[in-house]
């Protein structure tokens, strides 16, 4: 099982250190340089102080404008807020649309029934690879992470499982972490999401809705990440070419990321 470092902040669900994972060449991803989480709108005073003690200098926000306006981040002291909107160019449903879609069981069934919820996420992960806004956002994220002044950093979307999950998986693959360990790290969000969304599923059921309809939205499924990886390999053959050609991160910057993030064995 992947060994994730997990600092505990009660008002910041799905927070964990991206470091601690082994690489194929016997190295290990350095801890304390990059954290991932949900958005920071839930942070209370104690949580903000705890996050500040982690030394976070930069918060990379992968959300849309509507998400940011609805749930603005509470930044730790001294941290810079960098917006890298992944889904700006998406023509489909976005996470910001979901609150409207889920307002009634009838609306949810119409939008998400008959397998549409699963297809939404499969398509979304392909968009992480294909959308111009996604390529620009992830490219900027990795170029910025290569700069020492940006670290330690935190990256998040709304739940911290999908856009953030793809960012984390891509970085770990680029650093040489084995595929199976990358998948294990991705799936660590599953139990957190189950606890976080249990009240929402119960409330939906109380309205007469079928909770099974929503589970594809709130669960962390291997098939979603696999869809993104398949799209990456179809278009670029390898993570190296995806990050280089697709995201515009040049060879020197990729090497800087490896030097910064990987401790030799």
C-alpha positions as CSV (number, residue, x, y, z in Angstrom):
1,X,0.0,0.0,0.0
2,X,1.2,3.5,-0.8
3,X,2.6,5.3,2.3
4,X,1.1,8.7,2.3
5,X,2.0,11.3,5.0
6,X,-1.3,12.6,6.4
7,X,-1.2,15.8,8.4
8,X,-4.5,16.2,10.3
9,X,-6.6,19.4,10.0
10,X,-10.2,18.7,11.0
11,X,-11.6,21.5,8.8
12,X,-9.6,20.5,5.7
13,X,-10.7,17.1,4.5
14,X,-8.7,15.0,2.1
15,X,-5.5,16.7,3.1
16,X,-2.3,14.7,2.6
17,X,1.3,15.0,1.7
18,X,2.1,13.9,-1.9
19,X,5.5,12.8,-0.7
20,X,6.7,9.5,0.7
21,X,6.2,7.3,-2.3
22,X,9.0,5.1,-3.8
23,X,10.3,5.6,-7.3
24,X,11.4,2.8,-9.7
25,X,15.1,3.7,-9.4
26,X,15.1,3.3,-5.6
27,X,14.5,6.9,-4.7
28,X,11.6,8.4,-2.7
29,X,9.4,11.4,-3.3
30,X,10.3,14.1,-0.7
31,X,7.7,14.8,1.9
32,X,6.8,18.4,2.9
33,X,7.0,19.9,-0.6
34,X,3.4,19.4,-1.9
35,X,0.1,18.8,-0.2
36,X,-3.3,18.1,-1.7
37,X,-6.8,18.7,-0.2
38,X,-10.3,19.9,-0.7
39,X,-10.9,23.7,-1.2
40,X,-9.9,25.9,1.8
41,X,-13.4,27.4,2.4
42,X,-14.0,25.2,5.4
43,X,-10.9,26.3,7.3
44,X,-11.4,27.7,10.8
45,X,-8.9,29.7,12.8
46,X,-7.2,26.6,14.2
47,X,-7.1,25.0,10.8
48,X,-5.6,28.0,9.1
49,X,-2.9,28.2,11.8
50,X,-2.1,24.5,11.3
51,X,-1.8,24.9,7.6
52,X,0.5,27.9,8.1
53,X,2.7,25.7,10.3
54,X,3.1,23.3,7.3
55,X,4.9,26.2,5.6
56,X,2.6,26.5,2.6
57,X,3.8,29.3,0.4
58,X,1.6,28.8,-2.6
59,X,-2.0,27.5,-3.0
60,X,-2.8,26.3,-6.5
61,X,-6.6,26.5,-7.1
62,X,-7.8,24.3,-9.9
63,X,-11.4,25.4,-9.7
64,X,-13.6,27.4,-12.0
65,X,-14.6,31.0,-11.3
66,X,-18.1,30.0,-10.1
67,X,-16.6,27.5,-7.6
68,X,-14.1,30.1,-6.3
69,X,-16.9,32.7,-5.9
70,X,-19.2,30.3,-4.2
71,X,-16.6,28.9,-1.8
72,X,-13.7,31.3,-1.5
73,X,-10.4,29.9,-0.1
74,X,-9.2,30.9,3.3
75,X,-5.5,31.2,2.7
76,X,-2.8,30.6,5.4
77,X,-0.8,33.6,6.3
78,X,1.8,34.6,3.7
79,X,0.6,32.2,1.0
80,X,0.0,33.3,-2.6
81,X,-3.2,32.2,-4.3
82,X,-2.6,31.0,-7.9
83,X,-5.6,30.3,-10.1
84,X,-5.1,27.5,-12.6
85,X,-8.7,26.8,-13.9
86,X,-8.6,23.3,-15.5
87,X,-12.2,23.2,-16.9
88,X,-12.6,26.7,-18.2
89,X,-13.0,25.5,-21.8
90,X,-15.3,22.6,-21.0
91,X,-18.7,22.7,-22.7
92,X,-20.2,20.0,-20.5
93,X,-21.5,20.0,-17.0
94,X,-18.9,21.4,-14.6
95,X,-18.6,20.8,-10.8
96,X,-20.2,24.2,-10.3
97,X,-23.3,23.0,-12.1
98,X,-23.8,20.0,-9.9
99,X,-25.6,21.9,-7.1
100,X,-28.3,23.0,-9.5
101,X,-28.5,19.5,-11.1
102,X,-28.9,17.8,-7.7
103,X,-31.5,20.2,-6.3
104,X,-34.3,17.7,-7.0
105,X,-34.2,13.9,-7.5
106,X,-36.1,14.4,-10.8
107,X,-33.4,16.8,-12.1
108,X,-30.6,14.5,-11.0
109,X,-32.2,11.4,-12.6
110,X,-32.6,13.3,-15.9
111,X,-29.1,14.6,-15.9
112,X,-27.3,11.6,-14.4
113,X,-29.4,8.4,-14.9
114,X,-28.8,5.5,-17.3
115,X,-25.0,5.6,-16.8
116,X,-24.6,9.3,-17.6
117,X,-22.9,10.0,-14.2
118,X,-20.1,7.5,-14.9
119,X,-19.7,8.8,-18.5
120,X,-19.5,12.3,-17.1
121,X,-16.4,11.4,-15.1
122,X,-14.8,9.3,-17.8
123,X,-15.3,12.3,-20.2
124,X,-14.0,14.7,-17.5
125,X,-10.7,12.7,-17.1
126,X,-10.2,12.7,-20.8
127,X,-10.8,16.5,-20.8
128,X,-8.0,16.8,-18.2
129,X,-5.7,15.6,-21.0
130,X,-7.4,17.2,-24.1
131,X,-8.8,20.6,-23.1
132,X,-6.6,23.6,-23.9
133,X,-7.5,25.1,-20.5
134,X,-6.5,21.9,-18.8
135,X,-3.2,21.7,-20.6
136,X,-2.5,25.4,-19.8
137,X,-3.5,24.9,-16.1
138,X,-1.5,21.8,-15.5
139,X,1.5,23.1,-17.5
140,X,1.6,26.2,-15.3
141,X,1.2,24.2,-12.1
142,X,4.2,22.0,-12.9
143,X,6.4,25.0,-14.1
144,X,5.6,26.8,-10.9
145,X,6.3,23.8,-8.7
146,X,9.8,23.6,-10.2
147,X,10.5,27.0,-8.7
148,X,11.9,26.8,-5.1
149,X,10.1,29.9,-4.0
150,X,6.7,28.3,-4.7
151,X,7.4,25.4,-2.3
152,X,6.0,24.1,0.0
153,X,2.7,24.3,-2.0
154,X,-0.8,23.0,-1.7
155,X,-3.0,22.0,-4.8
156,X,-6.7,21.6,-4.6
157,X,-10.0,21.7,-6.5
158,X,-13.4,21.4,-4.7
159,X,-13.3,17.8,-3.3
160,X,-9.6,17.2,-4.0
161,X,-10.3,13.9,-5.8
162,X,-10.5,14.5,-9.6
163,X,-8.7,17.6,-10.9
164,X,-6.3,17.3,-8.0
165,X,-6.1,13.6,-8.4
166,X,-5.0,14.0,-12.0
167,X,-2.4,16.6,-11.1
168,X,-1.0,14.3,-8.4
169,X,-1.0,11.2,-10.5
170,X,0.8,13.0,-13.4
171,X,3.5,14.4,-11.1
172,X,4.1,11.1,-9.4
173,X,4.3,9.3,-12.8
174,X,6.7,11.9,-14.1
175,X,8.9,11.4,-10.9
176,X,9.1,7.7,-11.7
177,X,6.6,6.3,-9.1
178,X,5.3,2.9,-10.3
179,X,1.8,2.9,-11.8
180,X,0.3,0.7,-9.1
181,X,1.6,3.0,-6.3
182,X,0.1,6.0,-8.2
183,X,-3.2,4.2,-8.3
184,X,-3.1,3.4,-4.6
185,X,-2.4,7.0,-3.8
186,X,-5.3,8.1,-6.0
187,X,-7.7,5.7,-4.2
188,X,-6.8,7.0,-0.8
189,X,-9.4,9.7,-1.3
190,X,-12.2,7.1,-1.4
191,X,-12.9,6.6,2.3
192,X,-12.6,10.3,2.9
193,X,-15.2,11.1,0.2
194,X,-17.5,8.4,1.6
195,X,-17.5,10.1,5.0
196,X,-17.7,13.6,3.6
197,X,-20.7,12.9,1.3
198,X,-22.6,10.5,3.5
199,X,-24.9,13.3,4.8
200,X,-25.5,14.5,1.3
201,X,-26.6,11.1,0.1
202,X,-28.8,10.7,3.2
203,X,-30.5,14.1,2.5
204,X,-31.0,13.2,-1.2
205,X,-32.6,9.9,-0.2
206,X,-34.9,11.8,2.2
207,X,-36.1,13.8,-0.7
208,X,-37.1,10.6,-2.5
209,X,-33.9,10.2,-4.6
210,X,-31.9,7.0,-5.1
211,X,-28.4,7.5,-3.5
212,X,-27.0,5.0,-6.0
213,X,-27.6,7.7,-8.7
214,X,-25.0,10.0,-6.9
215,X,-22.4,7.4,-6.0
216,X,-20.5,7.8,-9.3
217,X,-20.1,11.5,-8.5
218,X,-18.7,11.1,-5.0
219,X,-16.7,7.9,-5.3
220,X,-13.1,7.6,-6.3
221,X,-13.0,4.9,-9.0
222,X,-9.9,3.4,-10.6
223,X,-11.7,3.5,-14.0
224,X,-11.8,7.3,-13.9
225,X,-8.0,7.6,-13.6
226,X,-7.6,4.8,-16.1
227,X,-9.6,6.8,-18.6
228,X,-7.3,9.8,-18.2
229,X,-4.2,7.6,-18.5
230,X,-5.6,6.0,-21.7
231,X,-6.3,9.4,-23.2
232,X,-2.8,10.5,-22.3
233,X,-1.2,7.5,-23.9
234,X,-3.4,7.7,-27.0
235,X,-2.3,11.2,-27.7
236,X,1.3,11.3,-26.3
237,X,2.4,7.7,-25.7
238,X,4.1,8.5,-22.4
239,X,3.9,10.8,-19.4
240,X,7.2,12.4,-20.5
241,X,5.8,13.4,-23.8
242,X,2.5,14.5,-22.3
243,X,4.1,16.8,-19.8
244,X,6.6,18.0,-22.4
245,X,4.6,18.3,-25.6
246,X,1.1,18.5,-24.2
247,X,1.7,20.8,-21.2
248,X,4.7,22.7,-22.5
249,X,7.0,21.9,-19.7
250,X,10.5,21.8,-21.1
251,X,13.2,19.2,-20.4
252,X,15.1,21.5,-18.0
253,X,12.0,22.2,-15.9
254,X,11.1,18.5,-15.8
255,X,14.6,17.7,-14.5
256,X,14.3,20.5,-12.0
257,X,11.1,18.9,-10.7
258,X,12.9,15.5,-10.4
259,X,15.8,17.1,-8.5
260,X,13.5,18.9,-6.2
261,X,11.0,16.1,-5.5
262,X,13.0,12.9,-5.5
263,X,15.4,11.9,-2.8
264,X,18.1,9.4,-4.2
265,X,18.1,5.9,-2.8
